[in-house]
């Protein structure tokens, strides 16, 4: 059984992996007061479907190197929006047009900030 890793450590692993592959416009949202699904949502963009897929793969590789396996991964085939679920932290890697359309940053910000 895996020992739980602090969300802050996982955040650092994900941040570094995103920066390694030049993800664009990396945003970390603290959502623990908004949902029980996760504590942190990470949103980043890639410049093409190939870039989005590479970024998501790299995030998973770096996490696995630290003994952390994702609970699930969605969207790899189309690679317009790939979600990597680590439980307390969810990573969204998206094409800019997809990111703009769904506007997750606005959706997951606290009510008073809207």
Z-matrix of the N, CA and C atoms (Angstrom, degrees):
N
C 1 1.460
C 2 1.524 1 109.51
N 3 1.341 2 116.75 1 138.13
C 4 1.452 3 121.72 2 -179.26
C 5 1.519 4 111.20 3 -74.74
N 6 1.330 5 116.12 4 139.95
C 7 1.454 6 121.02 5 172.35
C 8 1.516 7 107.28 6 -79.46
N 9 1.334 8 117.70 7 130.60
C 10 1.464 9 118.92 8 -179.86
C 11 1.527 10 110.94 9 -59.10
N 12 1.302 11 115.28 10 138.11
C 13 1.462 12 121.33 11 178.47
C 14 1.520 13 107.73 12 -102.32
N 15 1.315 14 117.79 13 139.18
C 16 1.472 15 119.14 14 178.80
C 17 1.533 16 110.61 15 -59.56
N 18 1.316 17 115.79 16 141.92
C 19 1.462 18 121.03 17 -179.93
C 20 1.525 19 111.08 18 -57.90
N 21 1.320 20 117.29 19 -34.67
C 22 1.465 21 119.95 20 -179.45
C 23 1.530 22 111.39 21 -63.39
N 24 1.320 23 117.65 22 -36.77
C 25 1.468 24 121.31 23 178.07
C 26 1.525 25 109.62 24 -68.95
N 27 1.314 26 116.77 25 -44.50
C 28 1.465 27 120.75 26 178.19
C 29 1.526 28 110.77 27 -62.61
N 30 1.326 29 116.85 28 -39.53
C 31 1.475 30 121.21 29 176.58
C 32 1.527 31 110.88 30 -57.06
N 33 1.322 32 116.15 31 -44.10
C 34 1.472 33 120.49 32 179.51
C 35 1.522 34 111.51 33 -64.93
N 36 1.316 35 117.43 34 -42.13
C 37 1.467 36 121.81 35 178.36
C 38 1.522 37 109.87 36 -60.44
N 39 1.326 38 116.22 37 -47.13
C 40 1.468 39 121.55 38 -179.07
C 41 1.524 40 110.45 39 -65.30
N 42 1.320 41 117.43 40 -45.94
C 43 1.465 42 121.67 41 179.60
C 44 1.529 43 110.33 42 -56.94
N 45 1.326 44 116.53 43 -47.88
C 46 1.464 45 120.41 44 -179.57
C 47 1.524 46 111.80 45 -63.82
N 48 1.331 47 116.90 46 -40.80
C 49 1.471 48 120.29 47 178.92
C 50 1.528 49 110.81 48 -63.87
N 51 1.325 50 117.02 49 -41.51
C 52 1.466 51 121.04 50 178.33
C 53 1.520 52 110.69 51 -63.72
N 54 1.321 53 116.21 52 -43.42
C 55 1.463 54 120.00 53 179.69
C 56 1.529 55 111.33 54 -67.37
N 57 1.346 56 117.28 55 -36.05
C 58 1.475 57 121.27 56 178.57
C 59 1.523 58 111.49 57 -53.03
N 60 1.333 59 116.24 58 -42.57
C 61 1.467 60 120.24 59 -175.68
C 62 1.524 61 112.32 60 -102.94
N 63 1.315 62 116.07 61 20.97
C 64 1.471 63 121.76 62 172.50
C 65 1.524 64 113.60 63 58.91
N 66 1.341 65 116.30 64 42.83
C 67 1.458 66 119.64 65 172.58
C 68 1.530 67 108.06 66 -61.15
N 69 1.313 68 115.95 67 149.57
C 70 1.457 69 122.31 68 -174.92
C 71 1.525 70 109.93 69 -104.32
N 72 1.344 71 115.47 70 141.05
C 73 1.464 72 121.87 71 171.86
C 74 1.532 73 112.28 72 53.58
N 75 1.325 74 116.21 73 58.27
C 76 1.468 75 122.10 74 -179.65
C 77 1.528 76 108.93 75 -74.17
N 78 1.323 77 115.50 76 126.70
C 79 1.464 78 121.78 77 -179.97
C 80 1.519 79 109.46 78 -128.55
N 81 1.320 80 116.67 79 130.73
C 82 1.467 81 121.79 80 176.05
C 83 1.521 82 107.83 81 -111.94
N 84 1.315 83 116.07 82 124.27
C 85 1.461 84 121.39 83 -179.05
C 86 1.520 85 110.53 84 -114.49
N 87 1.314 86 116.26 85 128.28
C 88 1.463 87 121.70 86 174.69
C 89 1.524 88 106.88 87 -84.19
N 90 1.321 89 116.85 88 110.15
C 91 1.467 90 120.92 89 -175.78
C 92 1.532 91 112.59 90 -115.14
N 93 1.316 92 117.64 91 11.95
C 94 1.460 93 119.54 92 -174.45
C 95 1.527 94 113.39 93 -61.83
N 96 1.334 95 117.58 94 -26.10
C 97 1.471 96 120.47 95 177.52
C 98 1.525 97 112.80 96 -86.82
N 99 1.337 98 116.99 97 -7.30
C 100 1.463 99 121.30 98 -175.52
C 101 1.524 100 113.53 99 -104.40
N 102 1.337 101 116.79 100 -24.07
C 103 1.459 102 120.35 101 -175.37
C 104 1.521 103 110.44 102 -155.07
N 105 1.312 104 115.69 103 156.20
C 106 1.463 105 119.83 104 174.14
C 107 1.531 106 110.75 105 -93.95
N 108 1.336 107 116.85 106 -1.06
C 109 1.464 108 121.19 107 -179.65
C 110 1.519 109 112.62 108 -66.80
N 111 1.322 110 117.64 109 -38.65
C 112 1.460 111 121.74 110 -174.71
C 113 1.519 112 109.43 111 -160.80
N 114 1.330 113 115.02 112 164.97
C 115 1.462 114 120.84 113 173.81
C 116 1.525 115 111.12 114 -94.22
N 117 1.343 116 116.12 115 -33.15
C 118 1.460 117 121.05 116 -175.27
C 119 1.518 118 110.39 117 -135.67
N 120 1.317 119 116.17 118 136.56
C 121 1.458 120 122.36 119 170.74
C 122 1.517 121 106.97 120 -114.66
N 123 1.320 122 115.28 121 130.47
C 124 1.452 123 121.46 122 178.07
C 125 1.518 124 107.03 123 -112.77
N 126 1.325 125 115.95 124 129.01
C 127 1.464 126 121.22 125 -179.23
C 128 1.520 127 107.34 126 -124.33
N 129 1.331 128 115.54 127 130.68
C 130 1.461 129 120.64 128 179.04
C 131 1.519 130 108.37 129 -146.15
N 132 1.327 131 115.71 130 158.25
C 133 1.464 132 120.84 131 179.64
C 134 1.520 133 110.63 132 -115.08
N 135 1.333 134 113.68 133 152.66
C 136 1.450 135 122.16 134 170.41
C 137 1.516 136 107.90 135 -118.18
N 138 1.312 137 116.87 136 162.42
C 139 1.463 138 120.70 137 -174.27
C 140 1.523 139 113.69 138 -88.20
N 141 1.327 140 117.79 139 -12.45
C 142 1.464 141 122.84 140 179.32
C 143 1.526 142 107.72 141 -156.98
N 144 1.325 143 116.99 142 168.87
C 145 1.469 144 118.74 143 178.33
C 146 1.527 145 110.20 144 -61.86
N 147 1.317 146 117.31 145 -37.01
C 148 1.472 147 120.49 146 177.87
C 149 1.530 148 110.72 147 -63.14
N 150 1.332 149 116.38 148 -41.64
C 151 1.463 150 120.94 149 179.17
C 152 1.530 151 110.46 150 -66.32
N 153 1.329 152 117.23 151 -43.97
C 154 1.466 153 121.48 152 178.19
C 155 1.524 154 109.85 153 -57.46
N 156 1.327 155 117.11 154 -47.15
C 157 1.474 156 121.59 155 -179.83
C 158 1.523 157 110.92 156 -63.15
N 159 1.329 158 117.02 157 -43.89
C 160 1.469 159 120.62 158 179.38
C 161 1.524 160 111.75 159 -61.86
N 162 1.324 161 116.27 160 -41.81
C 163 1.463 162 120.51 161 179.59
C 164 1.526 163 110.10 162 -62.83
N 165 1.327 164 116.87 163 -49.32
C 166 1.467 165 120.91 164 -179.20
C 167 1.527 166 111.06 165 -61.31
N 168 1.323 167 117.05 166 -41.25
C 169 1.467 168 120.70 167 177.72
C 170 1.525 169 110.67 168 -62.71
N 171 1.323 170 116.66 169 -42.13
C 172 1.468 171 121.15 170 -178.23
C 173 1.533 172 111.02 171 -65.67
N 174 1.326 173 116.51 172 -40.07
C 175 1.473 174 120.30 173 176.46
C 176 1.523 175 109.59 174 -58.34
N 177 1.333 176 116.44 175 -45.65
C 178 1.461 177 120.27 176 179.92
C 179 1.529 178 111.87 177 -64.85
N 180 1.330 179 116.52 178 -42.53
C 181 1.472 180 120.52 179 179.26
C 182 1.518 181 111.74 180 -60.79
N 183 1.332 182 116.85 181 -46.20
C 184 1.465 183 120.95 182 -179.32
C 185 1.531 184 111.08 183 -64.68
N 186 1.319 185 116.69 184 -39.28
C 187 1.461 186 120.12 185 178.20
C 188 1.530 187 110.43 186 -66.83
N 189 1.316 188 116.72 187 -44.89
C 190 1.475 189 120.28 188 179.19
C 191 1.528 190 111.52 189 -61.50
N 192 1.331 191 117.02 190 -35.22
C 193 1.466 192 121.20 191 177.90
C 194 1.533 193 111.18 192 -61.75
N 195 1.332 194 115.90 193 -23.63
C 196 1.466 195 121.62 194 178.01
C 197 1.530 196 111.43 195 -100.05
N 198 1.330 197 116.63 196 10.27
C 199 1.465 198 121.02 197 177.97
C 200 1.515 199 114.86 198 82.59
N 201 1.331 200 116.95 199 17.94
C 202 1.470 201 121.12 200 -178.06
C 203 1.519 202 108.50 201 -110.95
N 204 1.328 203 116.02 202 120.46
C 205 1.460 204 120.44 203 177.86
C 206 1.516 205 109.55 204 -106.68
N 207 1.330 206 117.13 205 138.59
C 208 1.466 207 118.52 206 177.31
C 209 1.524 208 110.71 207 -67.59
N 210 1.316 209 115.10 208 149.79
C 211 1.461 210 121.44 209 175.51
C 212 1.526 211 109.38 210 -72.03
N 213 1.334 212 114.97 211 -36.15
C 214 1.457 213 119.96 212 -179.58
C 215 1.511 214 111.21 213 -165.57
N 216 1.323 215 114.56 214 158.63
C 217 1.459 216 121.74 215 177.25
C 218 1.522 217 106.58 216 -136.87
N 219 1.329 218 116.46 217 132.46
C 220 1.465 219 122.07 218 -179.39
C 221 1.519 220 110.29 219 -128.06
N 222 1.328 221 116.67 220 146.77
C 223 1.452 222 122.33 221 171.12
C 224 1.514 223 115.91 222 90.13
N 225 1.324 224 117.95 223 9.73
C 226 1.464 225 120.34 224 -175.92
C 227 1.527 226 113.44 225 -64.71
N 228 1.304 227 117.36 226 -33.29
C 229 1.461 228 119.12 227 -175.88
C 230 1.526 229 112.28 228 -67.18
N 231 1.324 230 117.31 229 -47.27
C 232 1.459 231 120.78 230 -179.83
C 233 1.520 232 111.10 231 -80.77
N 234 1.310 233 116.92 232 -35.45
C 235 1.469 234 124.90 233 177.23
C 236 1.528 235 113.97 234 59.46
N 237 1.331 236 116.64 235 28.36
C 238 1.467 237 120.04 236 171.25
C 239 1.524 238 109.44 237 -88.77
N 240 1.335 239 115.76 238 -29.22
C 241 1.454 240 123.38 239 178.56
C 242 1.516 241 106.27 240 -152.02
N 243 1.313 242 116.26 241 111.68
C 244 1.464 243 120.70 242 177.41
C 245 1.520 244 108.19 243 -111.70
N 246 1.324 245 115.44 244 128.62
C 247 1.450 246 122.63 245 178.29
C 248 1.522 247 107.59 246 -107.82
N 249 1.322 248 116.51 247 127.92
C 250 1.459 249 122.63 248 175.57
C 251 1.525 250 106.61 249 -117.16
N 252 1.332 251 116.10 250 114.47
C 253 1.462 252 122.57 251 -174.76
C 254 1.523 253 110.10 252 -99.90
N 255 1.337 254 115.32 253 115.68
C 256 1.459 255 120.92 254 175.66
C 257 1.528 256 111.18 255 -107.60
N 258 1.318 257 117.52 256 17.87
C 259 1.462 258 120.56 257 -179.08
C 260 1.510 259 110.82 258 88.53
N 261 1.331 260 116.82 259 -95.27
C 262 1.469 261 120.85 260 -179.21
C 263 1.517 262 113.03 261 -71.53
N 264 1.334 263 116.79 262 -13.16
C 265 1.455 264 121.29 263 -179.77
C 266 1.527 265 108.71 264 -134.77
N 267 1.321 266 115.85 265 129.29
C 268 1.467 267 121.43 266 179.80
C 269 1.524 268 107.65 267 -119.83
N 270 1.338 269 115.38 268 130.30
C 271 1.458 270 121.57 269 -179.28
C 272 1.526 271 108.76 270 -107.14
N 273 1.330 272 116.60 271 130.16
C 274 1.453 273 123.53 272 174.53
C 275 1.522 274 107.25 273 -115.43
N 276 1.329 275 117.41 274 119.14
C 277 1.462 276 121.41 275 174.92
C 278 1.523 277 105.88 276 -114.85
N 279 1.338 278 116.55 277 122.71
C 280 1.455 279 120.64 278 -169.48
C 281 1.521 280 112.27 279 -136.83
N 282 1.323 281 114.65 280 156.03
C 283 1.459 282 119.70 281 167.00
C 284 1.521 283 107.96 282 -69.60
N 285 1.321 284 119.56 283 149.71
C 286 1.471 285 120.98 284 -178.72
C 287 1.537 286 113.72 285 -55.27
N 288 1.330 287 118.30 286 -41.59
C 289 1.476 288 120.22 287 -179.06
C 290 1.530 289 110.91 288 -65.59
N 291 1.315 290 116.82 289 -39.53
C 292 1.470 291 121.30 290 178.16
C 293 1.522 292 109.57 291 -66.08
N 294 1.313 293 115.94 292 -43.43
C 295 1.468 294 120.68 293 179.34
C 296 1.519 295 111.00 294 -62.05
N 297 1.301 296 116.86 295 -43.50
C 298 1.461 297 121.25 296 179.30
C 299 1.534 298 110.80 297 -63.68
N 300 1.324 299 116.65 298 -42.72
C 301 1.462 300 121.07 299 -178.26
C 302 1.530 301 111.73 300 -62.80
N 303 1.335 302 117.78 301 -47.24
C 304 1.463 303 121.04 302 -176.49
C 305 1.527 304 113.35 303 -84.20
N 306 1.321 305 118.25 304 -23.37
C 307 1.466 306 124.05 305 173.20
C 308 1.536 307 112.61 306 45.51
N 309 1.330 308 115.81 307 54.80
C 310 1.465 309 120.87 308 -178.25
C 311 1.525 310 112.98 309 -60.58
N 312 1.321 311 117.27 310 -31.57
C 313 1.463 312 119.59 311 179.12
C 314 1.527 313 110.60 312 -58.36
N 315 1.320 314 116.97 313 -44.57
C 316 1.467 315 120.23 314 178.67
C 317 1.520 316 110.99 315 -68.75
N 318 1.319 317 116.24 316 -41.00
C 319 1.463 318 121.12 317 -178.59
C 320 1.531 319 112.20 318 -61.48
N 321 1.342 320 116.97 319 -38.10
C 322 1.452 321 120.85 320 -173.95
C 323 1.518 322 114.59 321 -102.34
N 324 1.318 323 118.13 322 12.01
C 325 1.461 324 117.94 323 175.33
C 326 1.529 325 108.78 324 -86.28
N 327 1.327 326 117.23 325 155.28
C 328 1.466 327 119.91 326 179.08
C 329 1.520 328 111.67 327 -59.78
N 330 1.315 329 117.27 328 148.90
C 331 1.468 330 123.35 329 -178.08
C 332 1.526 331 112.83 330 -50.73
N 333 1.342 332 116.64 331 -42.76
C 334 1.461 333 119.66 332 -176.30
C 335 1.531 334 112.75 333 -66.35
N 336 1.340 335 117.54 334 -18.21
C 337 1.464 336 121.02 335 -179.70
C 338 1.528 337 112.00 336 -90.17
N 339 1.325 338 117.64 337 -8.25
C 340 1.481 339 121.14 338 -177.62
C 341 1.494 340 111.97 339 -80.13
